Amino acid sequence: MKKILGISINGRQREDAVAENTLLIEYLRDSLGLTGTKQGCDGGECGACTVLVDGEPRLACSTLAHSIAGRRVETIESLAHEGNLSRLQRAFHENLGAQCGFCTPGMIMTAEGLLRKNPHPDRSEIRNALAGNLCRCTGYVKIVDSVEAASRAEVIA
């Protein structure tokens, strides 16, 4: 059974008829075409599907879309402005934090949530924040380097 879901996605208010059992990741990818959010483990174990809900990291693969009605969702697509990468996206690019790229959107969204709360975390705080995000390519050094570099970068308006 479908019912109307009112929600803000990447700064745009939406109202869509969505089945009550639709997961947030299905709504984002299949209904809205926001494929930057990756579907990895389907069980809340890898973090590839991380989005921000009201500024907090949330796993889209284990969140029912209707459970966050009326809230604000941000996906990786929301970070770049007018074709320019955000400081965090730029830091991942410049510090080779992306590796194969599959886990990168989830890593970046988790790191974005961290940097909004704590603009200058130390390496331990970065590692703790990213503990729920798995990367199968690396030992995480370049990922932590990237978040640390973004925390030192000047914000360009």
Residue, then its C-alpha position, 0 to 999 in steps of 0.5 A: m500500500k502506498k501513502i504520501l511521503g513528504i520529505s526534504i531531499n537535498g534541499r528540495q521539498r518533495e511529496d511522493a506516493v511511496a509504498e510503506n515498506t520501501l527502504l530509503i535507499e530504494y526510494l533514493r536510487d529507484s524513485l529519485g535516481l540519486t545513485g550516488t548512495k551505494q547499495g552494498c551489504d543490504g544489512g547495515e554492515c558496510g556504510a556505503c549507503t550512508v546519508l545525512v538525516d537532519g545532519e546525522p549519518r544514517l544507513a539508508c539500507s536499513t531505514l524505512a523511507h516513511s520513518i523519516a517523513g518530514r525530515r531533511v535528507e542529504t545525499i552525496e549529490s548535495l555536497a557539490h555546488e555549481g559544479n564545484l566539489s565540496r572541500l571534503q570531496r576535493a580532499f578525497h580526490e587530492n589525497l587519493g582517499a577514493q580508491c575504487g570509489f564504491c565506499t566513497p559516498g558513504m565515507i564522505m557523508t559520514a565524514e561530513g556529519l563528523l566535520r559539522k559537529n567537530p570541524h577539527p577532529d584528531r585522527s582518532e576521532i576520524r577513525n572512530a566516526l568512520a568505524g561503521n564504514l568498510c573499505r575493501c581496497t585499503g588500510y584506511v590511511k588515505i581516507v583518514d588523511s583526506v578527512e584530516a586535510a578537509s578539516r584543515a582546508e579553508v571553506i570557500a564560499 
